[in-house]
């Protein structure tokens, strides 16, 4: 694609990178077939190629974004399926991130949109405030239909009960069982400990059982993904720097072999810290160092080798690969191989490359599209006839629960159960499972 940026524009690092990304695009259209919003809506502007044209015009002219650009960029799930399909190596993820930041800086949204987006960017990364909001949402769930737009969606997604802060999420060290093979830091996260605190507990049991010393470092909070994908770059970078400082202290102290991130959406962002802070002289090297250590639990367990199952569970699983796992981190076969090694029968879901519609705050801000994608995915899951669903991302788990017609469980909970841990909470009280 030909571009026409001025030298002054190219002096900006983000614009310079976006210009190179645009130049890599050859207009082939292969991305159309694997874009969830294009397959659903059939609008060229709701496809990667169409959005690339919008972004090019907006950035190249330097004009402020308008309602048209905001509408179609907002509809992008950032699922990155287009990047898996693209034969030209177009890094659409970085391009759309730049576009979102530009829209945030130059476009004045309607007041209601500004309030909702600011609320989400502030609330969700703060575990205590989000826990309170989730409890209120649970109370309001029976009356969700009476609430306005985003609040209605949030109430429907809220769990019926919200537990208090879990002990495993406090700063501490969990010693390895037997000989120590690795020392790893774990990102506890912000949303996940509120909606499903048992995932972190299962991750710690599973890793320590396999010889990992697990550190929950003091000062670690939200990875920054939630504000980052809302175009709010500055608060996202503040969160990233805090995590980098905390993990660097551990790295320079007792040492770290990896930083484990058990929510795949967060994993994509932590692995991108080096890029996000590449222009910050105080953090560029530290960020790249931490990003290089980031691992999903499936990567760690594949490297260490899963221990022999302690129980023959014999259940069939529909494995739902989160977009952030398969397209963002390029982790595709490892989770399925681990589940099979643990004794589960793994069944493939039709159109597994397409997003379920969760996508961070997308299911709150774009509920109609998210709902259609969820129903498509749920139908494909039901068609497998599997006993339950496994996934590696809290957003997908929350979004699909109740729609899939069977329990949706994090992969680490199933691996923990098969190798000596307790039955996952989502399966409690089910005599047939």
N, C-alpha and C positions, 0 to 999 in steps of 0.2 A: 504494500500500500504506500503510495506517495504521500509525503507529509510536507508541510510548509510552516514550520516553527521558526521564529526569529532566534538570533543568537542570545538575545536577552532572555527569552523564554527558556532556552536550553541551559541557561546558567542555573536553573532550579533543578535539583537532583531528581525529584519526582517527575517533572515534565520531561526531563532528558530520558528517564527510563521508559516512560509512557510512549515517547516518540519511537523508541527502538521496538517496543512491543507492537505498536501500530504498523511499523514498517515490515514486521515479520508476517503480518496477516496477508494472505493471497486471495481472499474472498471466496474460497472454495466451497463454503457452505456445509462441510462435513459436520460441523458443530450443531446444525439445525436439528438433525435426527435424534440427538442425545440430550437436547435441552428440554427439561421438563415443562417450562412455561411456554415454549414454542409449540411443543407437541400438544399442549392443552389448549392454548389460545389461538394458535395459527397466525399470529401477528409478527411480521418480520422484526418490528422494533422490540418484541419480547423474546428475541433470540440473541445469542452472542454476537453474530455478525451485525445485526441491526443496532445493538447497543454500542458496538465498537464504532459504528458510523456516528452515532449521537455523541459519544465521548470525544472522538476525533474533532468534530465540528466545535464542540464546546471548548475544548482545551486549546485548539489551534487558533481560534478567533479570540480567546481570552475573555469571552463574554460571560456574564453571570448565567447560571443555570436557571431554567424556568420550570413550570409545571410539567411540561412534556418530558423533559429529561428526568426530573424527579420521579414521575410516574413509572417510566419504563426501567430505570435503574433500580428503583425500590422493588420492583417485581422480580428482580434477579435474586435467586436463592443463594448465590455464591456456592453452589454445589460442586463446581469445578469439573463437572462431567465433560464440558467442552474441552478442557485441557487434556483429558485422557484421550479424546477423539482427535484433536488437532494434529495434522501431520507436519505442521510448520513450527511447532514449539511456541505458539503464542501464549505468553503468561497472562491470561485473562484475569486471574485472581488479583495480581498487583495492579492491573489497569483499572478494574472496577473499584478497588479500594481507593485509588487516587480519585476516581470520579465521585465516589461518595464523599470524600473529604472536600472536594471542590463544591459539590452541591451544598454541603453543610456550611461552607464559608460564604457562598455567594447567593444562595436562594433563601428567601424568607417564606417559610412554609405557613400555611394557615395556623392560627393560634392553637387549635385543638391538637394538630399534629405535633407542633413544637412541644407542647406540654407532655404528651404521651411519650414521645421519644426521649425527652429529657428525664422524665420519671423512670423509664426503663434503664437508661444509661446510668442513673444514680442508684436506683434501688437494687437491681439484680446483682451487681458485684459486691454488695455489702450484706454479708451473711445474716447478721442480726436483724437488719431492717427487712430483708427478704423473708426471713422466717416469720416475722410478725405479719407481713403482707400475705404469706401463704396460709397462715392460720385464719386470717380474716377472709381470704378467698374460699377456704374450705367451709366456713360458716355461711358464706353467701352463695355457695354452689347450688342449693335448691332453688334459689331465686335468680339464677344467672340470666334467664331470659328477660328479666326486667331491667338489667343493667345496660348501659351504653357500650357500643362497640368493643374496644380493647378490654375494658373491665369485664365484659361478659366472657370473652375468651379466657382471660386470666382466671376467672372463677371456675370455669369448666375444667381447666387444667390443674387446678389446685388439688392436692391430696385431701382426703377426708380427715386425716389426722397428721399432724406434723410433730415429730419428736423434738426434744430439746437438743442442745449441742452435744455431739458425740465426743466421748473421751479420746477417741483415736485421732481426732482432728486438732488436738492441742499440740503445741511444739514439744517434741520428745523423740526418743530413739527406740526403735523396736529391734531387739537383737535377733540375729539369724538363728534358726534351729540347726544345731549341729555345726559343721564347719562353715565359716563365712566364705562365700564365693564372690559376693559383690556388696558394695555399699552404695545405696541409691537414695535420692531424695524423692519424695512424693508430693505432687501438687494436690492439696486437699480440695481446692476449688471453692466456688461460691454458691452456685445453684444446687449442685449435686448433693452436698452434705445436708441440705435442707429437704430436698425432695426424696432422696434415697441414700441415707447415711450408711446403710449396710454395704454399699459398693466399696467405699474406702476401707471398711473393716475387712471385707473379703479380700481386697487387694493386699492388705498388709499380711493377713494370715497366709495367703497363697505365696507371696514373695518370701516371707521369712521361712516358710516350710521348704522352700527351694534354695535356701542358703543366702538370702539377701538380708543385710541389715538395712532397715528402712528408717529414714530420717524425715520427720515433719519439721521443717526449719522455721524458726521464728522470723516473722516479718513477711511471710509469703501470703498473698491474697489472690484476688482474681487475676487471671492471666492477661486480661485486657481485651479479650475477643468481643465481648458484648458492646462496649463503646466503640471499638475499632470498626466493627461492621455497620455501625450507625453513622460513620463518618466523623466521629468525635476523636480525632487523632491524639490530641494533647492528653486527655485523661487516660487513654489507652497506654500511652508511653510512660506516664507516671507509674501505672501499675506494673508495666513490664520492668522498669528500672528497679522498683522495690523488690521484685522477685529475683532479678539478676543479682542484686546486692546480697540478698539472703542466701542464695545458692552459691555465690562466689565465696562467701565466708565459709561455708561448709567445704567447698572444693579446696580452698587454700588451707583449711584446718585439717580435719581428719580425712579429707578426700572424698570424691564421689566417682563412681563408675558410670552413673546414669542419672537422669532426672526423669522419673516415671510419671506419665500423664495418662490417667485412665478414662478421661473424657476426650474422645477423638477430636471434637471441635476445638478444644483447648490445645490439644497436641499440635494441630496445624499452626496455630499462632505462636506457641513456644518455639517450634522448629523454625519459625520465620523471624524470631527476635533479631537475628543478625542483620537481616534485610531492613527491618523496621527502624533499627538504630544505627544504620550504616554511616549516617552523616553526623552522628554525635561523637565527637572526639573522646569524650570521657567514658563512653559506653560501647563503642563499636566493637572493640576487641573482646570485651567481657561478654557482650551479647552473642557474638559469634561462637564463643567458647561454650556458653550454656546451650545455645541452639543445637550445637553438635552433639550434646549429651542427651537431648530429649528423646525418649523412647515410649512407645505404647507398651503396656504389659505383655501383649502378644509377642512383641519383638524380644523382650527380655526372656520370656519363657521358651521361645523357640531357640534362643541362644543357649540357655541352660539345659534344656531338655525337660519335658514334663515327666514328673515321677509317675510310677504305675498307679492306676486308680485303686482306691481302697474299697470301692463298692461298685457293683454292676447295676447301674441305674437303668440302662436300656431304654431311654426315651428318644423320640425323634425331635429334631430341632429344625425350624426354618431360620436360617441365618440371614439376618438383615444387615448388609454391609453399609454402615453410615457413609454418606458422601465424603465427609471429612477423613474417613479411614481409607476408602478405596481410591478416591480421586485426589484428595488433599495430601495424604501421607503415602499413598501408593502401597498400602498394606492390604493385600487381597486374599492370599491363600493361607497365611499363618493362623488366623483365628479358627478357620474351618479345620485345618490340620490338627490343631490343639484339641478342639472339641471331639474330633474323631478319635484321637489318641486317648481321650478321657472316657471313651466308651459310648458316646452319643452318635446317633444316626443323623447326619447333616443333610438336609434337603435344600435344594436351590430354589430361590424365588424368581418367578418370571419378571423380566425387566428390572433385575436387581440393580442395574446401573442408574436407574432413575430415582430421584429424591422422594422421600416420604412427605415432605412439606414442612418439616420442623424448622430447621435452619436458624437456630438461635432465637431471635425475637420475631422471625418471619411469621410464625403461626399466630402471633398476636397482632402484628401490623398488617398482615395480608391474609386474614382468616378464610376468605372465600376460596382463594387459590390453594391455600394450605389444606383446607378441608377436602377439596377435590383430589389432591394428590394423596392424602391420607386414605381416602376411600379406595382409590386405585390400588395402593400398596396393600391395604388390609385385605382386599379381594384376592390378590395374588398370594398373600400369606395363607388365607383360609384354603385356597386351592391346593396347597401342599399337603394338607391333612396332618401336619406336624402337631406334636403335643404342646409345644411352646415355641417362643421366638427368642433368639439371642441377638444382642447388638452390643456395640462398644461405645455408645454415646448416650448420655442422659437425655438429651433433647429428643432423640428418636424414641427412646423408651417411654418417655412421658407422653409424647404425641400419639404413639400407636397404642398405648395401653387403653383397653376398653373398646378399641375399634377392631383389633385383630381377632377377637373371639377366643383368645388363649393368653396365658401369662407372657409378658415380655420382660426378659431378665438380662442383666449385664453378663457378658461372656465370662468375666472373672468370677462372678458368683457361682456359675456352673462348674468352672474348673476347680474352684475352692471346694465345692460340695463333693465333686468326684474324687478329690485327693485328701479327704479327711475333714472338711469343714462342715458347717451346718447346712441344712436345707435352705435355699433362698427364701427370703421373707415373702416374696410374691407367690410362692407355691405353698405356703403354710395353709393348713386346713383342707388341702386338696388330696383326698384319699387315693385318687386315681393317678396322682403324680408323685 
